[in-house]
């Protein structure tokens, strides 16, 4: 099974939806780099009040682990265009192949794709959770992300995900 590594956005979104435990159910354990850990536990202007509690509980439960990317030159290179969390998450995914990177931001996804990193995002996690029976529907969760948490999604992507989930015909 690949090492699953997460950037901040999927952790923030899933904790906002009270669905962070889906990561444990779907992947067993998740690794986050130190910069992502700092972002989700110490950046209250960016994260939601529920996120630090949820991720700290997940770490205490042992399924969310904090690690470090050892390829510092790659991290430094990636930080020229990405934030530190994205840079470290991508570098860790490159080092940990086979890996699966959980990342939502478009720029980070483009860089990860160029480096041959397999990835999915918050919507991919929700889609997998539905297909494995861990959640009944995706649409209410997507609506909550958009309406209450300012998560930006293109309408065509939402429609494609809902069709794939069997919630559109």
TAUR-V266471 format. One record per backbone hydrogen bond with DSSP energy under -1.0 kcal/mol. NH is the residue of the N-H (numbers start at 1). CO is the residue of the C=O. If there is no record, write none. Layout:
# TAUR-V266471
NH&CO, NH&CO
This chain:
# TAUR-V266471
3&98, 5&100, 6&31, 7&102, 12&8, 13&9, 14&10, 15&11, 16&12, 17&13, 18&15, 19&14, 22&19, 23&20, 25&21, 26&22, 27&23, 28&24, 29&27, 30&63, 31&4, 32&65, 34&67, 37&33, 38&34, 39&35, 40&36, 41&37, 42&38, 46&43, 47&43, 51&48, 54&50, 55&51, 56&52, 57&53, 58&54, 59&55, 60&56, 61&57, 63&58, 64&58, 65&30, 67&32, 72&70, 75&71, 76&72, 77&73, 78&74, 79&75, 80&77, 81&78, 82&78, 87&83, 88&84, 89&85, 90&86, 91&87, 92&88, 93&89, 94&90, 95&91, 96&92, 100&3, 101&118, 102&5, 103&120, 109&105, 110&106, 111&107, 112&108, 113&109, 114&110, 115&111, 116&113, 117&112, 120&101, 125&121, 126&122, 127&123, 128&124, 129&125, 130&126, 131&127, 132&128, 133&130, 134&129, 135&129, 142&138, 143&139, 144&140, 145&141, 146&142, 147&143, 148&144, 151&145, 158&154, 159&155, 160&156, 161&157, 162&158, 163&159, 164&160, 165&161, 166&163, 167&162
